[in-house]
């Protein structure tokens, strides 16, 4: 006894209509995220192996949002740092630890002062507290030898702001290109 | 010199073309072992009243992203749940499906819960799951009690899910036959089984000044295979049916409150509803929920109240307990059960 009481075509049609209505809601962008309620429930109290679980092979999922670039820190902050510090000679740049050390540099207009910058990128994410800049300054004493001198407190912060702005510009440019 | 150049060019070409293909696929291994100790008291004669239960699952997920943004992968769940008593130590695959997804939505093919199950919203639960918990493994008279609308389970099916649009998601599934999720082909109906499952659902989740809101509605239908004619019918199973479910959940801080109603007018189990409240603070979670159903033709009305607690000792190590008290109408079976559980998830 297989009666056909229900108009089966009506349901998919209703679903498509709903989808069309939702799509028409202005500038709502669809998000390609599809949570799995079963697995979320099983792992809601975490995993012995941390947030990520155990990856047999392939890039870990946490890196996926910043794309796999082969470097250990945020790629936008890294490139923005090198770009911003390009006027100074760089002695060491470690993309895995996120450390950039410059050599001493005297601006041509003040040959009696010289600067050195240590820069650390602390996070994989593009965020303001993911960057730490230290600026050192030395001045030439009357005898000709270099002596440590105080740096204006705002200098390091200004440099950080410049790098963050540059990183943001790069991020926006790349997102727009996609 | 030319030969050297040729070789290096070939090697470079190989490197360039093979690198992106291998770099994009991530294969993850995970799983849980859940040890449960149940102690119960019921009116059923001859029951032991205590037993341990071990539930094991192993998950293998492979996820890839093509250069054009297409997401694809497989989900494989291997578990000990589906075992017949005679082979209680073997592992069978439970859910296994592949998917292809993008901004246009997601298509899932294989053995997986349908769209109504995936999108449903019901009472908030903690730890073992209170009214959606593991009591039915210990108490035979509560077998089949569920907070969901009747669905095809893990029967082999095709599902389409929309992407999330302004908090809304929708989906629809089709399963030709009820096959419990295996590779066997049901080439003829059996009495009391169901065919042509259609499961659909839509849900919404949003957040307004600290409050989280989740709303869900789902619909399922199937054609029954009532092959043995008789008056009255030989079985109550096997009739065509339609069912729907509506649910809501509201959260604020660590609190969540919600419930759902399931309407199954065409079945012997007429309707059910559940409601509950949960509270989570740091490693501790507490939940209480209530379930009730009404039936006819041999299905007795049931009231079930459940309390649950869960404490996360370390990431992936949880101790939890549930207490259930149930009562069937008209002097039917009544009793209670407490289940202690330790889970390690990796």
Boltz contact constraints between the chains, C-beta under 6 A:
constraints:
  - contact:
      token1: [A, 1]
      token2: [B, 226]
      max_distance: 6.0
  - contact:
      token1: [A, 2]
      token2: [B, 223]
      max_distance: 6.0
  - contact:
      token1: [A, 5]
      token2: [B, 240]
      max_distance: 6.0
  - contact:
      token1: [A, 6]
      token2: [B, 221]
      max_distance: 6.0
  - contact:
      token1: [A, 11]
      token2: [B, 198]
      max_distance: 6.0
  - contact:
      token1: [A, 11]
      token2: [B, 200]
      max_distance: 6.0
  - contact:
      token1: [A, 15]
      token2: [B, 170]
      max_distance: 6.0
  - contact:
      token1: [A, 15]
      token2: [B, 172]
      max_distance: 6.0
  - contact:
      token1: [A, 15]
      token2: [B, 200]
      max_distance: 6.0
  - contact:
      token1: [A, 18]
      token2: [B, 170]
      max_distance: 6.0
  - contact:
      token1: [A, 19]
      token2: [B, 162]
      max_distance: 6.0
  - contact:
      token1: [A, 22]
      token2: [B, 165]
      max_distance: 6.0
  - contact:
      token1: [A, 22]
      token2: [B, 168]
      max_distance: 6.0
  - contact:
      token1: [A, 25]
      token2: [B, 166]
      max_distance: 6.0
  - contact:
      token1: [A, 28]
      token2: [B, 165]
      max_distance: 6.0
  - contact:
      token1: [A, 28]
      token2: [B, 166]
      max_distance: 6.0
  - contact:
      token1: [A, 30]
      token2: [B, 103]
      max_distance: 6.0
  - contact:
      token1: [A, 30]
      token2: [B, 163]
      max_distance: 6.0
  - contact:
      token1: [A, 30]
      token2: [B, 165]
      max_distance: 6.0
  - contact:
      token1: [A, 31]
      token2: [B, 163]
      max_distance: 6.0
  - contact:
      token1: [A, 31]
      token2: [B, 164]
      max_distance: 6.0
  - contact:
      token1: [A, 32]
      token2: [B, 101]
      max_distance: 6.0
  - contact:
      token1: [A, 32]
      token2: [B, 102]
      max_distance: 6.0
  - contact:
      token1: [A, 32]
      token2: [B, 103]
      max_distance: 6.0
  - contact:
      token1: [A, 32]
      token2: [B, 163]
      max_distance: 6.0
  - contact:
      token1: [A, 34]
      token2: [B, 106]
      max_distance: 6.0
  - contact:
      token1: [A, 34]
      token2: [B, 161]
      max_distance: 6.0
  - contact:
      token1: [A, 37]
      token2: [B, 118]
      max_distance: 6.0
  - contact:
      token1: [A, 42]
      token2: [B, 32]
      max_distance: 6.0
  - contact:
      token1: [A, 43]
      token2: [B, 345]
      max_distance: 6.0
  - contact:
      token1: [A, 45]
      token2: [B, 312]
      max_distance: 6.0
  - contact:
      token1: [A, 45]
      token2: [B, 318]
      max_distance: 6.0
  - contact:
      token1: [A, 46]
      token2: [B, 315]
      max_distance: 6.0
  - contact:
      token1: [A, 46]
      token2: [B, 316]
      max_distance: 6.0
  - contact:
      token1: [A, 47]
      token2: [B, 316]
      max_distance: 6.0
  - contact:
      token1: [A, 47]
      token2: [B, 345]
      max_distance: 6.0
  - contact:
      token1: [A, 47]
      token2: [B, 346]
      max_distance: 6.0
  - contact:
      token1: [A, 48]
      token2: [B, 316]
      max_distance: 6.0
  - contact:
      token1: [A, 48]
      token2: [B, 346]
      max_distance: 6.0
  - contact:
      token1: [A, 49]
      token2: [B, 346]
      max_distance: 6.0
  - contact:
      token1: [A, 53]
      token2: [B, 28]
      max_distance: 6.0
  - contact:
      token1: [A, 53]
      token2: [B, 30]
      max_distance: 6.0
  - contact:
      token1: [A, 54]
      token2: [B, 29]
      max_distance: 6.0
  - contact:
      token1: [A, 55]
      token2: [B, 28]
      max_distance: 6.0
  - contact:
      token1: [A, 56]
      token2: [B, 27]
      max_distance: 6.0
  - contact:
      token1: [A, 56]
      token2: [B, 29]
      max_distance: 6.0
  - contact:
      token1: [A, 57]
      token2: [B, 27]
      max_distance: 6.0
  - contact:
      token1: [A, 58]
      token2: [B, 25]
      max_distance: 6.0
  - contact:
      token1: [A, 58]
      token2: [B, 26]
      max_distance: 6.0
  - contact:
      token1: [A, 58]
      token2: [B, 27]
      max_distance: 6.0
  - contact:
      token1: [A, 59]
      token2: [B, 26]
      max_distance: 6.0
  - contact:
      token1: [A, 68]
      token2: [B, 23]
      max_distance: 6.0
